[in-house]
């Protein structure tokens, strides 16, 4: 069966729509971080974003610094208020504790490498 120009365009449009839908589904799934741990880094700084389900069935997030040569800041950033949780990013290599990340929240664990033009690296937004 020979394809006409119209059929070729229709087939290409269907293929493109399916491809875009597949990409959209993959993006939505990865953007909705679930329980787990994600490692991220920049320069000599590295951390882990941990997300866990609390007994109230809502998410909680923390940042665990794993590498700090002395020029790194770590914290959980609230994209709703455009501010740091728990008083701000810290140069401490200790975990800052768990932050409520339930419905309506948009948090991400981030680090800033102050020796590398204040370069940011963050885990997934949840």
Backbone as JSON, one array per atom type, in Angstrom:
{
  "sequence": "XXXXXXXXXXXXXXXXXXXXXXXXXXXXXXXXXXXXXXXXXXXXXXXXXXXXXXXXXXXXXXXXXXXXXXXXXXXXXXXXXXXXXXXXXXXXXXXXXXXXXXXXXXXXXXXXXXXXXXXXXXXXXX",
  "N": [[0.85, -1.18, 0.0], [0.61, 2.09, -0.92], [1.65, 5.14, 0.55], [0.04, 8.23, 0.58], [0.84, 11.73, 0.38], [-0.75, 13.05, 2.25], [-1.52, 10.96, 3.96], [0.98, 10.26, 4.94], [1.63, 12.56, 6.38], [-0.41, 12.5, 8.3], [0.19, 10.1, 9.62], [2.71, 10.77, 10.65], [1.96, 12.84, 12.37], [0.4, 11.44, 14.25], [2.35, 9.71, 15.3], [4.1, 11.63, 16.41], [2.41, 12.76, 18.35], [2.0, 10.58, 20.07], [4.64, 10.18, 20.92], [5.16, 12.63, 22.25], [3.23, 12.47, 24.26], [4.22, 10.27, 25.65], [6.66, 11.29, 26.59], [5.69, 13.34, 28.2], [4.32, 11.89, 30.18], [6.45, 10.49, 31.36], [7.94, 12.66, 32.35], [6.15, 13.8, 34.2], [5.96, 11.75, 36.08], [8.62, 11.57, 37.04], [8.93, 14.1, 38.09], [7.29, 14.12, 40.24], [8.4, 13.42, 43.01], [8.86, 10.55, 44.97], [8.93, 8.45, 47.92], [12.28, 7.98, 48.93], [15.82, 8.25, 48.1], [18.03, 10.68, 46.79], [21.02, 11.51, 45.25], [23.06, 14.36, 44.84], [25.34, 16.83, 43.49], [27.93, 19.34, 43.27], [30.97, 20.72, 42.17], [33.14, 20.31, 44.88], [31.17, 19.69, 46.69], [28.58, 17.68, 48.09], [25.47, 15.96, 48.55], [22.62, 14.22, 49.96], [19.24, 13.91, 49.22], [16.6, 13.01, 51.16], [13.44, 11.5, 51.22], [10.61, 10.65, 52.99], [7.71, 8.8, 54.02], [5.56, 9.89, 56.46], [3.97, 8.96, 59.63], [1.56, 10.19, 59.47], [0.84, 9.94, 56.9], [1.9, 11.76, 55.1], [4.51, 13.36, 53.19], [7.91, 13.8, 54.27], [10.93, 15.64, 54.28], [14.5, 15.67, 54.18], [17.9, 16.9, 54.2], [21.02, 15.44, 53.72], [24.2, 16.18, 54.17], [27.02, 14.97, 52.44], [29.55, 15.42, 51.53], [31.79, 17.91, 52.27], [34.03, 20.23, 51.78], [34.4, 22.53, 53.21], [33.42, 24.82, 52.0], [30.72, 24.79, 51.45], [27.18, 25.14, 51.44], [24.18, 23.93, 52.86], [20.74, 23.01, 52.6], [17.1, 22.93, 52.88], [14.96, 24.01, 50.48], [12.16, 26.09, 50.08], [9.98, 26.35, 47.57], [7.5, 27.54, 47.4], [7.46, 29.76, 49.12], [9.78, 30.9, 48.47], [12.09, 30.67, 50.07], [14.44, 29.53, 52.6], [14.03, 26.58, 54.54], [13.89, 26.03, 58.07], [15.55, 28.11, 58.99], [17.56, 28.68, 57.17], [20.21, 28.05, 54.73], [22.97, 26.04, 55.66], [26.38, 25.79, 56.72], [27.06, 23.56, 58.03], [27.9, 20.1, 58.34], [26.05, 18.39, 59.26], [22.85, 16.71, 59.34], [19.85, 18.6, 58.91], [17.43, 17.93, 59.97], [14.0, 16.76, 59.71], [11.57, 18.01, 57.42], [8.23, 19.0, 56.98], [6.48, 18.02, 54.14], [4.01, 18.05, 52.84], [0.75, 18.1, 51.18], [0.41, 20.79, 48.89], [2.9, 21.84, 49.44], [6.13, 22.66, 48.12], [9.03, 21.57, 48.05], [12.64, 21.31, 47.99], [15.78, 19.73, 48.38], [18.82, 21.42, 48.59], [22.15, 22.49, 47.65], [24.83, 24.83, 47.94], [27.72, 25.78, 46.34], [30.09, 27.69, 47.43], [32.67, 28.27, 46.65], [32.69, 28.02, 43.99], [31.57, 30.07, 42.27], [29.12, 30.38, 43.63], [27.52, 28.18, 42.86], [24.59, 26.28, 42.45], [23.12, 23.13, 43.35], [20.56, 20.76, 43.27], [18.22, 18.38, 44.64], [15.34, 16.44, 43.49], [12.3, 18.31, 43.06], [9.7, 18.18, 45.34]],
  "CA": [[0.0, 0.0, 0.0], [1.42, 3.3, -1.06], [1.17, 6.27, 1.34], [-0.03, 9.53, -0.06], [1.43, 12.78, 1.2], [-1.67, 13.31, 3.36], [-1.4, 9.84, 4.9], [2.29, 10.38, 5.59], [1.53, 13.63, 7.38], [-1.28, 12.02, 9.38], [0.95, 9.11, 10.38], [3.74, 11.51, 11.38], [1.29, 13.57, 13.45], [0.03, 10.47, 15.28], [3.6, 9.29, 15.92], [4.58, 12.74, 17.24], [1.52, 12.9, 19.5], [2.31, 9.48, 20.98], [5.96, 10.45, 21.5], [5.02, 13.74, 23.2], [2.49, 11.95, 25.41], [5.14, 9.42, 26.41], [7.6, 12.17, 27.27], [4.94, 14.03, 29.24], [4.07, 10.96, 31.28], [7.73, 10.27, 32.03], [8.31, 13.87, 33.07], [5.26, 13.96, 35.35], [6.3, 10.76, 37.07], [9.88, 11.88, 37.69], [8.81, 15.36, 38.81], [6.6, 13.84, 41.48], [9.31, 12.57, 43.77], [8.22, 9.71, 45.97], [9.89, 8.1, 48.94], [13.57, 7.53, 48.42], [17.0, 9.09, 48.29], [18.64, 11.16, 45.55], [22.32, 12.14, 45.45], [23.38, 15.46, 43.93], [26.61, 17.44, 43.86], [28.6, 20.3, 42.39], [32.31, 20.97, 42.7], [33.49, 19.38, 45.94], [30.05, 19.56, 47.61], [27.64, 16.62, 47.74], [24.45, 15.71, 49.56], [21.55, 13.29, 49.64], [17.88, 14.32, 49.58], [15.79, 11.89, 51.62], [12.01, 11.74, 51.35], [9.97, 9.51, 53.63], [6.3, 8.94, 54.35], [5.37, 9.91, 57.9], [2.83, 8.22, 60.16], [0.35, 10.92, 59.08], [0.7, 9.68, 55.46], [2.42, 12.88, 54.33], [5.95, 13.3, 52.98], [8.85, 14.6, 55.03], [12.17, 15.72, 53.53], [15.7, 16.16, 54.85], [19.14, 16.9, 53.41], [22.16, 14.85, 54.41], [25.49, 16.5, 53.52], [27.93, 13.83, 52.39], [30.9, 15.9, 51.22], [31.88, 19.34, 52.52], [35.41, 20.66, 52.0], [34.43, 23.78, 53.96], [32.85, 25.94, 51.24], [29.4, 24.35, 50.98], [26.0, 25.44, 52.25], [23.16, 22.91, 52.64], [19.44, 23.33, 53.17], [15.86, 22.56, 52.17], [14.43, 25.25, 49.92], [10.7, 26.11, 49.87], [9.67, 27.1, 46.35], [6.25, 28.31, 47.59], [7.76, 31.03, 49.78], [11.1, 31.29, 47.95], [12.94, 30.85, 51.25], [14.99, 28.31, 53.18], [13.36, 26.01, 55.71], [14.74, 25.84, 59.24], [16.47, 29.2, 59.27], [18.5, 28.97, 56.08], [21.25, 27.09, 54.35], [23.98, 25.96, 56.71], [27.67, 25.22, 56.38], [27.24, 22.37, 58.85], [27.83, 18.82, 57.65], [25.03, 17.58, 59.94], [21.49, 16.81, 58.81], [19.08, 19.66, 59.56], [16.18, 17.39, 60.48], [12.94, 16.51, 58.74], [10.63, 19.1, 57.16], [6.94, 18.58, 56.44], [6.42, 18.25, 52.7], [2.7, 17.52, 52.47], [0.02, 18.75, 50.09], [0.59, 22.24, 48.74], [4.3, 22.2, 49.63], [7.02, 22.44, 46.99], [10.34, 21.65, 48.67], [13.75, 20.57, 47.4], [17.05, 19.82, 49.09], [19.79, 22.09, 47.71], [23.44, 22.9, 48.19], [25.49, 25.94, 47.24], [29.18, 25.7, 46.37], [30.51, 29.1, 47.47], [33.98, 28.4, 46.01], [32.49, 27.81, 42.56], [30.6, 31.1, 41.84], [27.84, 30.11, 44.28], [26.78, 27.24, 42.04], [23.57, 25.49, 43.14], [22.7, 21.81, 42.89], [19.39, 20.38, 44.07], [17.52, 17.13, 44.37], [14.06, 16.68, 42.83], [11.27, 19.07, 43.76], [8.63, 17.29, 45.8]],
  "C": [[0.89, 1.23, 0.0], [0.8, 4.43, -0.24], [1.14, 7.52, 0.48], [0.62, 10.54, 0.86], [0.56, 13.06, 2.42], [-1.57, 12.21, 4.41], [-0.06, 9.89, 5.64], [2.25, 11.44, 6.68], [0.68, 13.18, 8.56], [-0.53, 11.02, 10.26], [2.03, 9.79, 11.22], [3.14, 12.25, 12.56], [0.91, 12.63, 14.59], [1.28, 10.02, 16.03], [4.13, 10.38, 16.86], [3.72, 12.9, 18.48], [1.8, 11.82, 20.54], [3.65, 9.72, 21.67], [5.88, 11.56, 22.55], [4.28, 13.27, 24.44], [3.38, 11.09, 26.28], [6.14, 10.25, 27.19], [6.9, 12.88, 28.41], [4.68, 13.14, 30.44], [5.35, 10.7, 32.05], [8.15, 11.46, 32.86], [7.45, 14.04, 34.32], [5.63, 12.98, 36.45], [7.6, 11.13, 37.78], [9.81, 13.17, 38.49], [8.1, 15.16, 40.14], [7.44, 12.87, 42.29], [8.53, 11.8, 44.81], [9.25, 9.43, 47.05], [11.19, 7.64, 48.29], [14.67, 8.51, 48.71], [17.6, 9.43, 46.94], [19.93, 11.87, 45.91], [22.52, 13.23, 44.42], [24.63, 16.15, 44.42], [27.0, 18.52, 42.86], [29.95, 20.6, 43.0], [32.68, 19.91, 43.72], [32.37, 19.13, 46.93], [29.11, 18.45, 47.14], [26.67, 16.4, 48.89], [23.46, 14.68, 49.04], [20.24, 13.93, 50.09], [17.12, 13.06, 49.94], [14.35, 12.33, 51.74], [11.39, 10.48, 51.93], [8.5, 9.83, 53.91], [6.14, 8.84, 55.85], [4.15, 9.11, 58.33], [1.5, 8.9, 59.84], [0.09, 10.81, 57.57], [1.06, 10.89, 54.6], [3.94, 12.74, 54.23], [6.7, 14.21, 53.95], [10.19, 14.52, 54.29], [13.3, 16.19, 54.45], [16.87, 16.13, 53.87], [20.25, 16.35, 54.29], [23.43, 15.22, 53.66], [26.41, 15.29, 53.57], [29.37, 14.22, 52.08], [30.92, 17.42, 51.37], [33.33, 19.73, 52.8], [35.51, 22.02, 52.68], [33.86, 24.97, 53.23], [31.46, 25.61, 50.69], [28.32, 24.77, 51.97], [24.91, 24.44, 51.86], [21.84, 23.35, 53.25], [18.3, 22.79, 52.33], [15.2, 23.87, 51.77], [12.94, 25.09, 49.63], [10.4, 26.97, 48.66], [8.37, 27.89, 46.46], [6.55, 29.7, 48.15], [9.09, 31.62, 49.31], [12.04, 31.6, 49.11], [13.43, 29.49, 51.74], [14.16, 27.87, 54.36], [14.36, 25.98, 56.86], [15.78, 26.91, 59.47], [17.54, 29.44, 58.23], [19.47, 27.86, 55.8], [22.38, 27.16, 55.37], [25.27, 25.35, 56.17], [27.97, 23.95, 57.16], [27.14, 21.11, 57.99], [26.83, 17.88, 58.31], [23.69, 17.75, 59.24], [20.73, 17.87, 59.59], [17.78, 19.16, 60.17], [15.14, 17.3, 59.37], [12.01, 17.7, 58.64], [9.39, 18.54, 56.51], [6.87, 18.98, 54.96], [5.09, 17.7, 52.16], [2.05, 18.31, 51.35], [0.21, 20.27, 50.08], [2.02, 22.71, 48.92], [5.08, 21.9, 48.36], [8.45, 22.64, 47.49], [11.37, 20.89, 47.84], [14.98, 20.77, 48.26], [18.08, 20.4, 48.13], [21.11, 22.31, 48.44], [23.98, 24.04, 47.33], [26.99, 25.78, 47.44], [29.71, 27.13, 46.29], [31.88, 29.32, 46.83], [33.88, 28.28, 44.48], [31.37, 28.75, 42.07], [29.2, 30.88, 42.41], [26.94, 29.21, 43.43], [25.84, 26.4, 42.9], [23.47, 24.11, 42.52], [21.58, 21.38, 43.83], [18.89, 18.99, 43.69], [16.19, 17.43, 43.7], [13.12, 17.5, 43.69], [10.17, 18.09, 44.14], [7.51, 18.12, 46.4]]
}
